[in-house]
Each structure stands twice: as C-alpha cells, then as structure tokens.
Amino acid sequence: MREDRYLTFALAKGRLAEKTIDLFGQAGISCEEIKDKKTRKLIFLNEQRKLKFFLAKGPDVPTYVEYGAADIGVVGRDTVLEENRNVYEVLDLGFGKCRMCVCGPDSAADLLKHHERIRVASKYPNIAKDYFYNKKHQTVDIIKLNGSVELGPLVGLSEVIVDIVETGSTLHENGLKVLEEICPLSARMIVNPVSMQMERVSIRELINALIDKNGCS
C-alpha cells in the first residue's frame, strides 16, 4: 500500500459495527475514536496503521465497496445477497448468525410443496426471486415490504414471507413457522475487486490476522 493511502473500511451501523470493532481489536486492528458514542465525526482514522473507517447503513455498504469508496466492507450476508454488487466475499466473520427462511402458516406448506402460484411478502425481493425462480422453479408474485413482514399472511396480503429468522419467537407468537430454509447468514467481509489486486498484501495480512486470532473462515 502506498504510504499516502489509507485502507478504507465501511462498517454496517449498529451491533454489527460494534462486534466488528471488537473483533478487529482482538486482531490488533484498533480505532479508538470510533468507540466514542458522543462523537459527530463521520470518518475515523488510525494514523499509525493508515486505516480509515466509516459507518453506513447496511444496504449502502456493498455500494461503497463496489464503487471503491471503501476497500473493505463488513455487512450481513443477507445484504450481500440482496444488493448483488460487484464485490468479493472473502471472509465469514462468524457472528450475527441467523437464517433466511420461507415462513408462513401450516396451511401454506402444501402450496410450496405443489409449486402453486402464491404471493410472497419480503424485505428481500431479490433473494426471494432467486430462491423461487432459480432454485425451486416456482412462479410467485413477490411483494416488497419494509416493515413487519409477518403481517403479510395474517392480513391476507401473502401466503408466505421470506425473512431473517433468529429465534423464531415472533413467528411462533403469530401462528407462523419456518417452512423452508433458504440459506444460513452471518457477518461477511467484502472487498472491492480492484483493491484486492492493488492492496493484496495489506488485505491478505488483515484476513490472516482475523483467521489466526478469531478463527474466522
């Protein structure tokens, strides 16, 4: 890496960023000022190691990385799949584990089994489309929602939903269940393709440090 250039990280705001900072710290990659919850700063620097960090909304992280505004991003795999940006997914950081699932009432199980044309409500229309059209080969109508997708089957908007499932307690309380699992999810490190070539040594050192200290894969 050139001496005047910083390796830049875009981190998804919230718990993901906090866990990422802790994980990086264990691997000797620190940035103390980003931990100050009162700060209004948008860019955080580690001058000694020439590292730059900024926080962004999850769906924006792959965009920053694709266009080279960040060399490296950390975001949930659900976002990586949904945004489908031109980035390299290089590391599973091992936290934020959950599942992307098709959920609904018991009565919807046969509709899925027999590949009926149904309505699917989801915050993740691209993931839902890929699953039903390319993996299940089932024609569905996908409805994009931004709020509590569990409402979809409850009010008759959709037969099923595609959503992230952690404990499943919200589903259970509303008479819904996991009907099919699409894929496992966790926090992932993504890299800009050009940065992977130009800053290969620095990025590889970072990846190796995380693997050695924290068992990431």
Salt bridges, closest charged atoms under 4 A:
ASP4 OD1 - ARG2 NE 3.30
GLU18 OE2 - LYS37 NZ 3.32
GLU32 OE2 - LYS35 NZ 3.56
GLU33 OE1 - LYS41 NZ 2.95
GLU66 OE1 - ARG85 NH1 2.97
ASP71 OD1 - ARG5 NH2 2.69
GLU89 OE2 - ARG77 NE 3.82
GLU89 OE2 - ARG188 NH1 2.58
ASP92 OD1 - ARG188 NE 3.72
ASP106 OD1 - LYS177 NZ 3.04
ASP130 OD2 - LYS135 NZ 2.57
ASP141 OD1 - ARG117 NH2 2.82
GLU159 OE2 - ARG119 NH2 3.53
GLU180 OE2 - LYS136 NZ 3.07
GLU181 OE1 - ARG99 NH1 3.39
GLU199 OE2 - ARG5 NH1 3.61
